[in-house]
């Protein structure tokens, strides 16, 4: 009679393989120069675990002590904490147990609007609109205001964050996100639709919340001597940057010096160019100190491209190890892009120019020609929704919303993976289907060079030496054949352009 092997007889390696089907391997990350890196690692909002997955991992850990230990990395590799009393209490409990905290590699700080001064005002204002009053419970905001007031006065967030950053000895990635729940969204809808004069005095302090959260977590990281190397702020506020520009804390260059990856996306639109120009010295301080950067992204809302010179933010800085560079929503001259790319032509593997609008007098074909002929290390380039500034303004003037999909056609599944913008969930510009996945070339794709999917020949064969593929390629022979009219860019054009830039001839490209 044969015996059936029990679950406990399985090796640890096999049990981990089983857990990988429930929750991805917490040790596995995307390479920093892959097209998907900046999105997968940083900009995707941390979704709550699927109830069945969380339940399954929790149940697995309850079986025995051995299973409990094996399941810890799957449960605690990524920690997301709300800036609230319950959230801080949970974080305090986790970091009080070193055998759990040592597995945390990514920390997401979910920061709500501050209602400290507005709780009672909200109740009075909602009473003036019976429709909203029936859907929104003002006591929710009074409770939030009370909770936040206690946290700030007691400095409870600073205490718990310092404890957590010290406990997370293997922390790699820190992310700050704006948090909105359903009650927040309903209140914001009410504020946008109402014409009540008193609303101007209602203080929903996202600027202060963003600055406070950034400051407290920065101090905690410094005090804990954390060795983290990645920071993401996909919902930053430009006013917060201005608040510290005149007196830059010593913590800023100190933290920047250890970064290998930095992603900043500013989601406010009012007077954005003026604020960014005023914060130019702050950017210079950060980017000068961040000499070890390998991946950088600075972006703005798609609907409001920044009208500011590229070097007013990047200050002609050269990063010796830079492998991936991305900007979003910017009005630029072609030469600005060319000069920045040339500074990093020996190391740059990926370039993302999402929502970049060229100014009058510039042409995309000049940028593309330089990238194709001079950027020998470039593996991928993203030109999603690139256009010309004048055409972009005409579209907006005619009330055509610039959405996440192309005006001429929908984006393909293998699209680049920066979200089009990082507006608050539920906003008018949010795209529900912006779920781009890591880029994988199709059978007919040539994004990674001519005949990228042919079987590779042995390096020792004569045929493996560089040979001309110009006659075999269906791509345009030169930049003049790209169909760039200097006025507008169609969706199908920019897809062709992306492939053309990477599809170099190994004999005729520069060496």
N, C-alpha and C positions, 0 to 999 in steps of 0.2 A: 504494500500500500504506500503510494507516494505521499510525501509530506508537502504541504503548501508553505512556501517561505513567507514569513511575517514581514510587515513593513519595517520593523525594528532591525531586521537582518540586512537591510540595504545599506550600502556604503554612504558616507557623507556626500561624496561626489554625485552619486545617483540621486540622492534626496534633493541636492541643490538643482540638479537638472529638472527635477519635477517642479520645484518651486519656481524655476524660470518660466514655466508655462503659466503660472499665476501672476507673477510679478517679475519684470525683466531683471537680469543680473545687475545688482547695484554697483558693481565694479566696472561695468561696461559703459564707455562713453564714446562719443563721436570724435574722430580726429579733428584737431583744431583747424586744419586747412580744408576739410570737406565742406561742400556747399551747404550742408544742413547744420553745421556746427552752431553758428550763432543763434539760430532759432531753437533747435532742440535743447541745447544746453542752457540757454539763458532767457529767451523771450517768450517761450510758451508759458502761459500761466499754469501754475501747479493745480491741476484738477484734483478734486478729492478722490480718494480711492473708491473704486467700484465696490459697493457694499459686500458683494459676494466674495471679492478678492480679499478685502480686509478681514472678513469673517473667516475665510479659508486659512489665511496665514495665521490669524489669531488662534484658530482651532488647532492648527498644526503645532503651534508652540505650546499648547496646553497638554499635549500627549505625554511628554516626559521631559526631563531636564536636557537630554541630548537634543531633542527636537527644538526645545526652547532656544538653545544656543545657536543652532543652525539657522533658525528663522529670524534672529535679531537683525542682521544686515538688511533683510528684505523689508523690515518694518520701520527701521530707523535711519536708513541711509539718507533720506530726504525728510526734513522737518519743515513744516509750514506753520507759523504761529501768528495769530491775530494780536494786534495791540488792543487787548481788552483784559479785564480781570481774569475771566476763565482761561483765556489763551495764555497769559503769563503764568498762571498757576500750573497749567499743564506743562509748559516749558520748564518751569522750576522743578517739577516732579521728574521729568525725563533727565535733565542734566544733573540731578542729584544721584543718579545711578550711572556710575562711570562705565559699567559693562555695556550699557545701552548707548551712551553719548559718544563713546569712542568710534562708533560706526557711522556717525553723521558726517556727510560730505557736502551736502547742500542745505543751506538755511534760507528759507523764504519768509520775509517779514511782511505781513499783510496789514497795511495801515489804513484805517478808515478816515473819513472826514471828521474833523473835531467839531463837536457841538457844545463846547464848554460854555459859551456865552449865549447860546441860542435855544436851549431847550424850552424855556418858558415862552419865548417869542413865537416859536413854532405853534404852540397850542393856541395862542391868541390869533395868529394869522389863519390857521386852519378853520377857526370858528367863523371866519368871514366867507368861507366857501363850503357850503353844506355838502356839495358833491364830493369833494376831496375829504372832508371831515368824516364822511361815512366809510371811507376806505383806508384812511391813515389814522393810526392810534398815536396821538401826541405823547402819550406816556412812554412810548418806546424811545423817543428822542430825549426826554427828560432823564430816563434811566441811563442812556448812553452818555449824556453830559455829566451826570453824577459820577459814573464809572470813570470817565476820562479825567475829571477833575481830581478824583482821589489818586489815580495813577501818577499824575504829574506832580501833585503836591507831596506825595509820599516818595516820589522818585523810584517807584516800584519797577518801572520798565528798565531804568538804568541799572538797578541792582540785579534783576533777573538776566538781562542781556550780558552783563559782565560775567555772571556765573556761567551762562550758557557758552559764551565764546571761549572761556577757559576750559570748560568740559569737552567741547568739540575739538579734540586734539588733532583730528584728521580733516578738519574743515577745509574745503577747497573753494566753494562758490557761495557768495552772499548775494541775495536778490531782495530788492525793496519794491513792493507792489501796492498800488492803491486798491482798497477794498470797498466794494459797494454791495449791500444786500438789497432785498426787494423794497424795504421801507425807504432806504436812501434813494433808490431810483424813482419811487413814487413822489418823494418830496422834491427831487430835482425837476421832475416833469411839472409839478405844481408851480415851482418857482419860475420856470420858463414860460408857462402859459398864462400866469396871472399878471395883472397890471396894478398891483397894490404898491403904493409908494413906500410903505414900511419895509418892503422886502429888501430895500437897499441896506437897511441896518441889520439884516439877518446875516450873521457871520458864520458861514460854512468854511472852516479854516483848513483847506487842503494845503495851501502854501505853508502854513505854520506846521501842519501835521507832517508834511514831507520833510521840511527842514529839521524838525525835532527828531523824527525817526532816523534820518541820515546822521545827525549829530550824535545821538545816543549810541547808535550801533558802531559808529566810527570810534568813539571813545572806548567802547567795550572791546573792540578788536585790538586797539593799541594797548590797553591795560592788560589784556589777556596774552599779548604777544602772539597773536594768531598768525599762522602761516598760510592763510587763504591767499589765492592768487587770481580769483575771478570776481568781478563785480558787475551786476546788471541792475539798471534802473530804467525799465521800459515805460514808466509813467512819471517821469520827473517833471518838476515845475521850475520854469525859468526864474520866477521870483525868488525861489529858494537859493538859486545860484547867486543872484544879486545880493541876497542878504549877507553873504559871507565874502563877497569879492573885495571889500575894502579892508577886511581884517581876516585874511586867510588863516585858519587854524593850522598849527604845526602838524596836526594829525593828517592833513590832506596830502602833502608831499611824502610824508612817511608811509602812508598806506599805498599811495600810488607807486612807490618804488618797488613794491613786491608784486604788482599786478602783471599777469601775462595776458589777460583778456579783460576788456572794458567795453560795455555796451550802455549807451545812454540814449534815451529817446524822450524828447520833450513834447508833451501833449497839449500844452496851452497854445493859443493862437494869437491873442491880443498883444500887439506891439512886440512880437517875438524877435524880429530882427534887431530892434533897438536894444532889447534886453541882452541878446546874445553878444552884440557889439560891446555893450557895457561890461560883460563878463569875460571879455577876451583875455585879460591878464590871468584870470582864474584858470581858464583852459591852458594857457601857456605854462602856468605853474604845475598843473596836473600832468600834462603830456611831456613836459621836460623831465619831471621826476620819474615818470613811468617808462624808464629806458628799456625794460624787459618785455614790452608788449609784443605779443604775437598775433593778436586779433583785436580789431577796433571797429566799433560801429557808433556813429552819431547820427541821429535821425530826428525828423520833425513831422508834423501832421501832413499827410498827402495833400490836403486841401489848402495848406498854407506854406508853400515852399519858402525856405529861408532866403532872403535877399541880402546875402553877406558874402564877402570874399572867403574862399576856402582857407586861406592862410591866416585870416583873422581868428580862426578857431585852432588850426593846426600849426601855425607859426613856423612853417618850413622845417619842422622837426623830422629827423630821420631815425627810424627804429630799425636797428640792425637785424632783428629777428622777426620782423613783421611778415606774416604769412597770409592773413585774411584781413581785408579792409572793406568797410561798407559805409555808405552815406545814404540818406534818404531825404527826399523833398528839399531840394536846393536849386537855386538859380545860379548858374555858373557859366563862365567862359570855357571854351574847349581847352585853352592853354593851362587853366588851373588844374584840370583833371590830368592832363598830360604831364605836367611838372611833378605832381605828387606821385604818379605812377612811376616815373623815371627814377625818382629818389629810391624806390624800393624794387627796382626791376630785377635785382639779383635774388630776392627772397620771396616776392609776392606770388602766392599760389591761387588766390581767389580775390575777385574784385566785384563788389556789389554797388550798383549805381541806381538804386530804385527811386523812381519819381524825380529824377534829376531833369531839370529844364534848362536847355542851353539858351543863352542870351542872343540877341540879334547880332549878326556878324560872325557867329560860330557855327560850325557844322559837325554833326556826329561822325561823318566819314573821316575827319581828321583825327578824332579820338580813336576810332576803330583801327585806322591804319597804323597808328603808333603802337596800340596794344598788340596787334598781330605781328608786327615786324620786330618790336623791341622787347616785349615781355616774354622771354623764353621760358620762364618757370610757371607761367599762368596756366592753370588747369581748368578754370571755369570763370565765366563772367556773367553777371546778371544785369539785364537792362530793362527790368520790368517797369512798364509805363513811362519810359523815358520819352521826352517830347521836346518841343521848342517853347520857350517862355511865352511868346506872343500867342501861339495857338492855344496853349493852356489857359491863358487869360480870356481868350475869346470863348472858350467852352464854358467857363464860369460866368462870363457876362451874359451868356445865353441860357443861364440857369441849368446847365448840364452838370450833374453831380459827377465828380470823379470817384468812381467806386473801385472796389477791389478787383473787379473783372475788367477786361479790356473793353473799350468802346466798340471796337470792331468785332470782337469775338471773345469767348470765354477763355480763361487761362487753362492750360493743360495741367494734368496731374503731376507732371514732373517740374512744376514751376519752382522758382527759388522760394526760400522759406522764411524770409523776414515777413512778419505780419505787415499789412499795408499801413497800418497805424495802430496805435495802442490806446484808442479811446476807451473810456470806461465801458464795461459791459452794458449792453442795452442802449448805447448811444446810437444816434442816427446813422453814423458811419460804420458801424460794426458789421463785419462780414461773418456770417455764420458758417460759411463753407471754406474759410481760409485755413484749411487743414493740410497744407502742403507737407509732404513727407520727404525723407532724405532722398536726394536726387539719385536716380539710377537710370542710366541710358537705356533706351529701347534698342531693339535689334537693328533698326535703321538709323540710329542716332550716331552723330559724329562729333558730339560735344567735346570728346577727349582726343581729337586728332583724326586724320584721314584713316578710314577703314579701321576704326577703333575696335571693332568687334572681330576682326580677323584673328585667326590663331597665330600667336606670336611664334616667330622663327627662333631657332637656337642662336644665341649671340655669336657662336663661332662660325656661322655660315656667311658666305659672301653676300647673300641677299639681305642680311640684316644691316648692312651699311646704309647710310643715308642715300635715298634715291628720290628723284623728282616724282611727285604725285599730281602735278598741276593738271595734266591731261586727263587724269582719272577722276578728278573732283568735279562735282556738279555745282560747286559754289562759285560765286563771282571771282574773276581773276584778280581784280584790283578794287580798291575802295571806291573808285569812280563808277563801278558797276553795281554798287549796293542799292541804288535807287533813292539815295538821300537827296531830297529836294530842298532842304534847309528851312522848311516851313512846318511840317508835321510828320509824325512817325506812326505807321500802322502797326498793328499787333503782329502780323505775319512778318513784317520787315525786321522788327527787333529780334524775333526768334531766329531768323536767318542770320542776323548780325552776330548774335551770340555764338552760333556755330562757326561762322566765318572767322572770327577772331581766334578761336582755338584751333581751327582746322588748318594749321600751317603746313606748308611744303617743307619736309625735312632738309631738302637740298638748298632751297632758295631763301629760307628764313635766315635771320642773322644768327651767328654763332658766338 
